[in-house]
Amino acid sequence: MNVVEARGLRKSFGKTVALDGVDMRVEEGRILGLIGPNGAGKSTALHAILGLIPYQGELKVLGRDPWSERDQLMRDVCFIADVAVLPRWLRVSQALDFVAGVHPRFVREKAEAFLARTTIKRASKVRELSKGMVTQLHLALVMAIDAKLLVLDEPTLGLDLLYRKQFYDSLLNEYFDSTRTIVVTTHQVEEVQHVLTDVMFINRGRIVLDCSMEACEARFHEVMVHPEQVSAARALKPMNERQLFGRSVLLFDAVDRQQLAPLGEVRTPSIADLFVALMGEASNTNNVAPKGAAL
């Protein structure tokens, strides 16, 4: 089942094109990382998925049109952006009361159990909590809703390393299962790589890469080349080259690992290194790399 399916999705703000004919598909039970530089179109795509903005093209979320059927859709969708959206005057107990009163799928016992493992007091006001604690509160409220799709837009922005790790560990251990789907945007690529099942790079409103993590690992290889093999490695037309500790590190797309092995140390590139390489390639050539396609 496709939880999100878009064809030719387009959105402009005046003369600025935020989404330029985007095709995307997110299957049930997957965790998609939507990654791109500032202004690439990430938040615009999420806002379209959530029915917060009108758009051109075709878009279905859980089989519904998010713009015209938003009321019904939001029964099955949760959204976390910057946690600063919680009113500072609100008490923790009041937040629990409010969500219990407005969302039919909120299970208060689950939220209470999550908060019991924190130092958050029910009588505390949001303004008395640290940003990390506010994130824990927000997460407790959202994870207690039996939603089919969770959308996260830079959810750990401004948090320290400990709270960021706790956030993603909680998502994996207490929320995610084969019937739920997560779409997350973040600039902290290295920290989410281990939780993603799929990755999508977006730049200037266009998809640059759409690939499962397994396919990325099979498709892309990085080689720290032996000095005497640099010319031979370059002859294989790497998509990117950088220097590290005085050695040439070349990134290859769809070149057999066994062919690369004699050239140096072969490894799977990190999502961050792949992102940097592909963003540069996209800026120079405007190529798009869909699932299974080579640049």
C-alpha positions, 0 to 999 in steps of 0.5 A, a space after each residue: 500500500 502506498 501511504 503517499 503518492 504524488 505525480 507532477 506535484 508543483 507549488 509556486 510562491 509568486 515567481 519562486 518554484 518550491 516544487 517542480 513536478 515532483 513524483 514521489 511514493 512512500 510505502 506503508 511501514 517505511 521510514 523516509 528521510 527527505 533531505 535537502 538544503 535550505 529552500 529545497 522544497 522539503 517543508 513545502 512537500 510536507 505541508 502539501 502532504 498535510 493539506 496545509 497548502 493548495 498545490 498543482 498535480 496529483 497527490 494522495 495521502 492514505 488514499 485521500 486528497 489532503 487539501 479537500 479531505 484534510 479533516 478525515 485525513 488528520 485522524 490518521 496523521 500526526 505532525 511534529 515540527 519545532 516544539 516551540 508551537 506548544 503554548 508556554 502557559 500550558 501545563 503538562 496535565 492540560 496538554 494531556 487533557 486537550 489532546 484527549 478531548 480533541 483526538 479520538 485515537 489518543 491513548 492517554 495511558 500510553 502518554 502517561 507511561 512515556 512521561 513516567 520515564 522522564 522528570 517532567 511533572 504534570 503541574 509544570 508549565 511549558 515555559 518551565 521546561 527545557 527544550 529537551 523536556 518540551 520535546 519529550 512532552 510533544 513526543 509523548 502526546 504524538 506517540 500516544 495517538 494511533 496514527 498511520 503516518 507520522 510527519 516530522 519536520 526538523 523535529 530535533 532542531 536545537 536539541 543536544 545530542 542526548 535528547 536527539 538520540 533519545 528522540 529517535 530511539 523512542 520512535 523506533 522502540 515505542 512507535 514504529 512498526 510495520 503498519 506505521 509510516 514515518 516521513 522525516 526531514 532533518 539537517 542532522 543526516 548522520 544521526 538518522 541514517 541508522 533509522 531510515 529505510 529509504 532516502 530522498 534528496 530534493 534540491 530546487 524543488 526537484 528529486 535528485 535521488 529516490 532510493 531504499 537504503 539497501 539499494 543505496 548501499 549496493 549502488 554507491 561505493 566510496 574508495 580511498 584510492 592508493 596513490 599509484 591507482 589514482 589515474 586508473 580510478 579516475 578513468 572509471 568516471 567517479 561522480 565525486 572526488 575529495 581529499 582526506 588525509 592526503 589521499 584521494 577519495 572517489 565516489 562511484 555510482 553503479 560501478 562493481 565493487 570487485 572492480 574497485 577493490 584493487 584501487 584502494 579501500 572500498 566502503 559504503 559512503 555515508 548519507 552525508 557524503 552522498 548528499 554533498 556529492 549529489 547536490 554538487 552534481 545536481 547543481 552542475 547538471 540538473 540531472 535527476 536520479 530516480 529509484 534504480 537509475 544511475 546519474 
